[in-house]
Structure formats: C-alpha cells, structure tokens
C-alpha cells in the first residue's frame, strides 16, 4: 500500500481487504441462517426438543479443539486452506440437504459437527491471512468491519432462513448456505496476497506458550474471557427480562436482539478510529464499562431502559473482542498465527457457552433483576483489567515478523 487507510470507507477501497470482507459477508449470511434453522429442522424431523438442542450444540462441538484445528493454518497455505474449507463446508451442506431424514439423525448430527470443524479452521485461517495480507495499522478498522459484516448478517439472514425454511424446508436453507460458501471460495481465489508455503514445524509446535509474552494481549484476552462469561449469564436471563420484567410475549426478544445488533454494527464501523484515539486497552475498557451499564439497565422496569441497555450491550461487548483479536494479530509471529488464533478463540468464547448453561440454572433460583445487577457490576470491574498499564494505539506497537 502506498498510503494507509485511516477510515472504514478508505479501507473498503483496498482490493484485498474488500475481497476478504466480501467472503466474510456472503459466508456469514449462510452460516447465520443455518445456525438458526439447524435446531428447528431437527425438531421438525423428530418432534424432540432435546434433540433440537443437541443439533444446535453440535455446531459448537469443535470449539474446544480450536487450538489444534487452528494449527492447520500454520502448516498449509492459508488462502488455499480457506478455499478448501469453504468447498468442504459446501459439500457437507449438499450432503445434508440430500440425506436429512428422521431415521438418519446420526448423519445429520455428524454433518453439523463437521460443519463446525470447518468453521473453526476457517476462523483461524482467515484471522491469520488478514494479519499477513493487510497493513498492521489497519487491522483494528478491518476487524471492526468484519464484525459489522457478521452482525449485519445476523440481523438479515435469520429472517431469510426462517422464511425459506417455512416455504421450502430445511434442504433449501442448506442449499443456500452451500451457495454462499462456493461464492466465498471464489472470492478467496481472486486474492493477490502472497501465500508462501509455511516453514516445517516440529511436532511440539502446540506445546509453546499459550499466548505471546505480551502484557497487553494477555490483559485483553483476560478481560474478554471474563466479559464473555458475564455475557453468557446476561444471555440466559433474556427471556426472564422479556416475560417477567416487561410482561411481553417471547417474540419481543427478537426486538432486543435487533437493537443489540444495531449497537454492534455502530461499534464495528467506528472501531478503527476509536482504537487510534483510545488505544487498544482504553477501547476495551470503555467497552466493558458500556456492557456493564447495559446489563444493569436491563434490571430496570420499562421498555425504554431495557432497550437502551440492549443498545449499550451491543455497542460495548464487541470492543474487547476486537481489541484482543487485533493485539493477537499484531503481536504474534506469522508462523504461529493459526494456533494462537485458535487458542484466543477458545479462551474468549468457551466461557460464554459455560455461562449460558450455568446462567439457566441461576435464573431458575434467583430474581433476574438481582442477577443482572450483580453481572453488570462485575462487568464494570472487568474494565479495570485492560485499563491498567499504558495503552497501545493501533499501529504504534513494535511489529513482529510477518514472513
């Protein structure tokens, strides 16, 4: 690059960034639709709520293995791995569309697990490719736009997926998702970014340090893990807020999801600018504080504070995730980007899954207002973790070798 893009608009003019974001956009559209429909599809086939929940869980079964799956991105050419993973996911979806039937539940669950495996490999390879393909000074803005693309698809694709499922059934949704992966694979083949063969790695490659020896990265990942743990408790209390707190129908949760998504989209668009001004630590600390205030607001009666709280949650929660991902990309040597991305992904998102289960039990025995007030207070405490120490502004840190 002859000049460094300083805003989201300028970054979109960069050919490589636009192609990667385009691939994220189209594949995210299909993935969001499938994530919504998987449980509903199995419910329709089996009439079992527990099997429907098992189908949804199957999509996340590969998360604990993310460090091992992410290591593939350090052993193979990343662009080639992304194309191969997209093609594999498309093949799995086509198989699922052709064979799904009540008597083949084992095949459906196996396909969903393999689909999740492809997702974990793809996440690590995509993160590593962006870190080497783009100027390190624009990674914060790029990660914000990537989150905006994902959140935007979460607002649009569930409606499309639900309508398609209602009219034509689950196979139509699977075919749509397969098409989006084929399109994403085509976009990755258009990249001009050098994709050298990785250097051979010893078998003990996974036994290295859990994270690079960076105080900033470790603080951000710690804050992110704690915040995602609290986000799981907040998520588990959502229906209690809608039913008990507001006296609304369960469908009102969709309104809160939409408002939260709007907050996330706004943060994603402004992430690059905010990180340049506040530094990664300051950006993450501010996000934790906004998230905590939003969770606490949900404990108040009335639609207005709950809607405002949802907006604050959506705006605050992505901050620490974007900051942690950007620091990881910037401070990890190129040869370990894949395995480190897998580890960071597990450290950030596994607490959320655990807390969703634990939160469901807490909601059953605790007043949701007390639970939300305590969770919001704890989130404000999390803001102190990244706030300590000197902030690192995007692009100011010492760069590590990228080739």
N, C-alpha and C positions, 0 to 999 in steps of 0.2 A: 504494500500500500504506500502511496506517496503521501497521503495525509491520513490522519487518524480520525475516524468518525466520532463525533462528540455527542450526537443525539441519536435517538431511535430512528428518526427519519433518515439521517445520513447513513446509519448502519445498514438500513434496508437497501441502499444503493450499492452496497458491496455485493458482488456476484456470489461469492462463496457463502457468505452469511445468509443471503436471500435463499439460496438453494437448500441449505441445511434447515432453515426455518420453514421453508415450504414443505420439506419432507416431514418435519415435526408436525406441521399443521394438518396435513392430509392423513397421516397415520394416526394422529391423536384423535381425529374425528371418528374414525372407525373403531379405535380401541375404546373410546368412551361409550359408544353405542353398544359394543359387545359386553363391556363391564356391567352395564345396566341390564341387558337382556339375558345374560347367562343364567342368573337365578330364576328369572321369570320363565325362561324356556324350560328349564328342568322342572319347575313347579307345574307347568302345563303338561309335561310328559308324564310325571309321576304322581301329581297331586300331593306331594310331600313338602312341607315347609322345611324340615330338617335337611332333606336332600337339596333343596333350593339353596339353603345357606351353605351347604357343603360345596356346591358348584361355585358360588362366589368366593369361598375360601380357597378353592383350587387355583384361582387366578393369582393368588398371593403366596402360594406354597413355595415358590422359588426364592422368595426374599431372603431367608436365612443363608441360602447358598450364593448370594450375590457376590461375595468376595472371590469365590472360586470361579464363578461364571465370568466375572469382570476380568479375571486374569487372561481370558482368551483374547481380550483387546490388546494385551501386551505381547501376544505370541503370533498374531496374524495381522495382516494389513487391515487397518481399521475401516477404510472405505469399502474394501471387499467384504469384510465381516458384516458391515451394515446391510449391504446389498443381499448377501446370503441369508442373513437373519430375516430380512423383510420377505424374501422369497419363501423361506421355510414357514414363516407365520401365515403367508397366503395359502400355502399348501395344506397346512393344518386346518385352516378355516374351510377350505374347499372339501376336505375330508369330513369335517364336522357337519357341513351342510348336506353332504350326500348320505351320511350314515346315521345321523341322530334318530333314535327311536327309543321308546320306553324300555325295551329289553336290552339295550346297548348302553346302559348308564355308565358302565366301566369305561367304554370307549369315549364317551362324552367327557368324563372327568379326566381321563388321560390326556385328551386333546387340550383341555383347558389348562392342565398343569404344564404341558409342553408350550402352550401359548405364553404362559407366564415366564417360562425359562427364556424364550425368545425375547420377551420384554426386558428381562434383567440383563441379558447380553447386549441388547440394543442400547439400553440406557448407558452402560459403561462405555461402549464403543463410541456412541455419539458424544458423550462428555469428553472423552479423550481426543476425538477428532477435532472438536471445536477448539480445544486448548492448543492444538498444534497448527490448526488452519488459520486462526484469527490472531490479530494483534492482541497481546495480553492486556493492553489498555482499554479494549472494548469488550472484554469478557463480561463485565458487570452489566453493561447495556444489553449484550446478547442474551445472557441468562434471564434478564428481565423480560425481553421479548419472547424468549422461549416459554417462560411461564405464562405470559399473556396468551400465547397461542394455545397452550394446553387448557388454560382456564376458559378461554373463549369457546373452545370446542366442547368443554363440559357444559356450557350453557346451551349450545345449539344441538349437539349430536344426540343427547338423550331423548329430546323431543322427536328427532328424525327416527331414531332407533325404535322408540315406542310406537310411533305411527306405522313404521314399516312392519314391525312385529304384529301389530293388530291386523293389518291388511293382508300380509302375505306369510307371516310366521317366521320362526327363528332362522330357517335356511336363508331367507332374503337378507337378514342382518349380517349373517356370516359372509355371504357373497359380497355385500357392500364393503365390509371390513377387508376382505381379501383384495378387492379392487384398490382400496386406499394403500395397502402395503405394496402392491405392484407399482402404483404410481410413485410412492416414496422411493422404491428401489431404483426406478428410472431417474429420479431427480439426483440421487447419490451418484449415479454413473456419470452425470454431467459435471461433477466437481473437477477442477483442475489442480486442486491442492496436492502437492507431492505426498505419496503414500508409500514410504520406503519399507522394505522388509525389516521387521524388528530383529534386533540382535538376539542370538540364542540366549536363553535364560536358564540358570541352574534350577534343579528340581525344588530347591528350598526357597524359590522366589517368594512364595506365600508366607514364609517364616520371618520376613523382615519386620521392621517396626510397623505397628498398627497404622500410624499416621506419620507423615513427615514431621521432623522436630521443629515445628513452628508454633510458638505460643499463641499467635493469632488464630491459626487454623484450629488448634485444639480447643481454644476458648469458644470459637464459633460453633464447632461441632457439639461441644458440651451443652451450650445454650440451645442449639437446635434440637438435640435429643430431649432435653427437659421440656422444651416448649411443645414438641410433638407429643410427648407423654401427656401433658396437660390438655392438648388439643383433642386427644382421644377421650378424655373424661368429658370435655365440653361436647364432643360429638354424641356421646352416649346419652347426654341429658337433653338432646334436642327435642325429642318427642314429648318429654315431660314439660318443657317450656311451652310447646305449642298447645298441648292438651290441658295441663293443669294451670300453667301460668297465664295463658291467653284465652283458654276456652275455645280454641279454634279446631277445625277439622284437621286430620293428619296431613291432608294435601297442602296446608299452609306452610309446611316445612319446605316445599318447593320454592315458595317466595323467599324464605330466608336464605336458601341455597343460592338463589339468583342474586340477591343483594350482596351476599358474601363474595360471590364470583365477580361481581362488578368492582368491589374493592380490590380484589386480587389483580384484575386487569389494569386498574389505575396504577397500582404499585409497580407492576411489571413494566409499564410504559415509562415510568419515572425512575426506575431503579438505577440506571447508569448515571444520571445527573445527581441523584441523591447520594450515591456512594462516592462520587467525586468530591462532594461538598462535606459529607459527614465522615467519610472513611468507612471501611467495612465494619469495624467494631461499633461505631456510632449508629450506622444504618441498622445493624442487627439489634442493638439495644433499644432504639426507638421503636422497632417493630415489635419486640417483646412487650414493651410498655403499652403500645396500642392494642395488641392482642389481649393483654390482661384487663385493660379498661373495657374492651368489648365483651369479654366473658362476664365480667362483673355486671355490666349493663343488662345482660340477659336475665339477671336475677330480679330486675325491677318489673313492676306491673305495667301493662300497657303496651300497645303496638309500637309506639314511637321509640322508647328506649331499646326495645328488643331489635327493631330494625336498624337503629343506629349502632347497636352492639354488633350486629352481624356485619355491617359495613366496616367497622373497626377491626373485627376479626379477620375479614378478608384482606384488608389493607396491611395489617401487621404481621400475620403469620408468614407470608412469603419472604419477608425481609431477611430473617435469619437463615432461611434455606438458600436464598440467592447469594447471600454473603458467604456462607460456608462453602457452597459449590464454587464460587469464584475464587476464594482463597485456595481451595484444593487444586483447581486447575492451574493457578498461578505459581504455587509453591511445590508442586510435585514434579519430579523429574519425568521426562517423556516416557521412559521405559517402564514406569510404574503407574502411569495414569489409569490404566484399566482396573488393576487390582485395588488401587486406592479409591477410585470412584465406586467400586462395588462395596468396599468397606464403609465409606461415608454414607452410601445409600442405605445400608443395613442399620448403621448406627442412628441415622435420622428417622427412619420410617418404622423399624421394628417396635420401638416404644409406643407408637401410635396404635398399632394392632393390639398390643398387650393391654393398653389402657382402654381401648374400646370394650374389651371383654370385662375387665375389672370395673369399668365405669358402669356397665349394665347392672352389675351386682350392687354397686354403691347407690345408684338411682333407686333401686328397689327398697333400700332400707334408710335412705337419707332424703330429707327435703331438698329438692333440686336447687332452691334458692341458696341454701347454706352451702351446698356443694359447689355451685357456681361462684359464690363469693370467695370461698377458700381457694378455688382454682385460679380465679382472677388475681388474687393477692399473691399466690405462688408465682404466677407468670410475671408480675411486676418484680418479684425477687430475682427471676431469671435474667432480667435486664441488666442486673449488676455484673453478671459473668462476662459478657463481651465489653461492658463499659469500662472495666478495669484495664489499665495499660494504654499505651499510645495507639491511637487509631492509625490504620494503614489505608491510605486512599488508593482507589483503583488506579493501577498503573505506576504507583510510586515505589512499590516493593522491589527488592532485588529479584531479577528474573533467573529462573533455573534453565538448564539446557533443554532445548526443545527438539533437537535432532540427535 
